[in-house]
């Protein structure tokens, strides 16, 4: 008999006004950041097969670049509001 292992569950994000108003299948920047962390953990644990690594890596790179753009835009908006 093989042993079954359960994947750890990610902690739920704290409730915010944005999360409470979201309905249906909406993704937030926080959701995308959580996905990035999930990929990090999964790759560290050797979850992906060698032939899957390229696709996972390309997707991770796109996600990382997108999140960096969002962060830069948020910082620019904060700078404009503070000036």
N, C-alpha and C positions, 0 to 999 in steps of 0.2 A: 504494500500500500504506500502511495506517495504522500508526503506531507503537504498540506495546503498552507500557504502563507497568505495572510491578509495584508494588503497595502495599508500603510497608516493613512488615516484620514486627515485632510488639511483642516486647520482650525478655521472656523467661520469668521468672516470679517465682521467687525463691530457694526452694529446697525447705525446707519447715517440717513439723513434726509434723502440723499441721492439713492441709496440702496432701497429705501422704503418706497420711493416713488417708482422705481423700476418695475416694469411688468413684462411678462413674456420672456423672450430669449435675448435680452440685451446684455452686452458686454461693456464693462467699464475699464478704465485704465488700471484700476486695482485688480480686476480679474486677469488682465493681461500680464501684470507683474507677478501675480500668483502662478500663472502658467509658466512663466520664465523660471520661477523658483522650483516648480515641479519638474521641469526638464533638467535643471541643475541636479536635483536630488536623484532623479531616475538615472541620469548618466553616471553619477558617482557610484551608484549601486550596481552598475553593469546591467541595467534593464534592457538596453537596446542591443540587437544583434549587429554584427559588423556591417552587414549589407544595408542596415537602416541608418547608420551613423551619418552618412552624407545628407540625407533628407532631414534628419533631426537637426544637424548642424546648420543647414541652410535656413530652416525655419526659425531656429533659435537666433541666428544672426539678424534675420529680418525683424523679429520681435524685439530684440535688443536695440536695433537702430530706431524702430518706431517709438519705443519708450523713451529713448534719448531725445528724439525730436519733440515729443510731448513735454518732457521735463524742461527742455530749453525754451519752448514756447511759454510754459507756465512761469518760468523765471523772468522772461522778457516782459510778460504782462504784469508781474509783480513789480518789476523795476519801473515800468511806465506809470503804474498807479502810485508808487512811492515818490516819483519825481515831481 
